[in-house]
Amino acid sequence: MSYQNSEAQQVSELLDAVSSKVPDLISNILKTVYSAEAGRHVGQAVGGLYKELLEAGIPQEMALKMAGDYMISFKDLLGALNSSGFSSVSTSSTP
């Protein structure tokens, strides 16, 4: 076997290994992110940001919009991960 064939085989084996592990990795990340505990942390982060903005003298309406935009950025990121096709995690809020 030539050096090029050996390298190609190694790359192929690496990609096979990665492709079998990445979907589970993303799924586990999403399950963690969509947990009740993660929701509490996001709520605390958004609330903390809002409070800090107010304390810094940002007008209430602007602080509310900025905190809302911050929350939306989390949602957009998670939505992009979830729609990547790697996960079957539901984003619905069923109890």
C-alpha positions in Angstrom: 0.0 0.0 0.0 1.4 3.4 -0.9 1.8 6.3 1.5 -1.1 8.2 -0.1 -3.4 5.2 0.2 -2.4 4.7 3.9 -3.1 8.4 4.6 -6.5 8.2 2.8 -7.3 5.1 4.8 -6.4 6.9 8.1 -8.5 9.9 7.2 -11.4 7.6 6.3 -11.2 5.8 9.6 -11.0 9.1 11.5 -14.1 10.4 9.7 -16.0 7.2 10.4 -15.1 7.5 14.1 -16.1 11.1 14.2 -19.3 10.7 12.3 -20.4 8.0 14.7 -19.8 10.1 17.8 -20.8 13.6 16.8 -24.6 13.0 16.6 -24.6 11.6 20.2 -22.4 14.5 21.4 -24.7 17.1 20.0 -27.8 15.2 21.3 -26.3 15.1 24.8 -25.4 18.8 24.7 -28.9 19.7 23.7 -30.4 17.5 26.4 -28.3 19.3 28.9 -29.2 22.7 27.5 -32.9 21.9 27.5 -32.9 20.7 31.1 -34.8 22.5 33.9 -31.5 23.3 35.5 -30.2 24.9 32.3 -33.5 26.9 32.1 -32.9 28.3 35.6 -29.3 29.3 34.6 -30.5 31.0 31.5 -33.2 32.8 33.4 -30.6 33.9 36.0 -28.3 35.1 33.2 -30.9 37.1 31.5 -32.2 38.5 34.8 -28.7 39.4 35.9 -28.0 41.1 32.6 -31.2 43.1 32.9 -30.4 44.1 36.5 -26.8 45.1 35.6 -28.1 47.2 32.6 -30.5 49.1 34.9 -27.8 49.6 37.5 -25.5 51.0 34.8 -28.1 53.6 34.0 -29.6 52.1 30.8 -33.2 53.1 30.4 -35.7 50.4 31.4 -37.2 49.9 27.9 -33.7 49.6 26.3 -32.5 47.2 29.0 -35.6 45.1 28.5 -35.0 44.9 24.8 -31.3 44.1 25.3 -32.1 41.3 27.7 -34.7 40.0 25.3 -32.2 40.1 22.5 -29.7 38.2 24.7 -32.4 35.5 25.3 -33.2 35.3 21.6 -29.5 34.8 20.8 -29.5 31.7 23.1 -32.7 30.4 21.4 -31.3 31.0 17.9 -28.1 29.2 18.7 -29.9 26.2 20.2 -32.3 26.1 17.3 -29.5 26.0 14.8 -27.9 23.1 16.7 -31.2 21.3 17.0 -32.0 21.7 13.3 -28.6 20.5 12.2 -30.0 17.0 11.8 -27.8 15.5 14.5 -30.4 15.4 17.2 -33.8 14.1 17.9 -34.2 16.3 21.1 -37.5 18.0 21.2 -37.6 21.7 22.0 -41.3 21.6 23.1 -42.0 22.5 26.6 -44.0 19.4 27.8 -43.9 18.7 31.5 
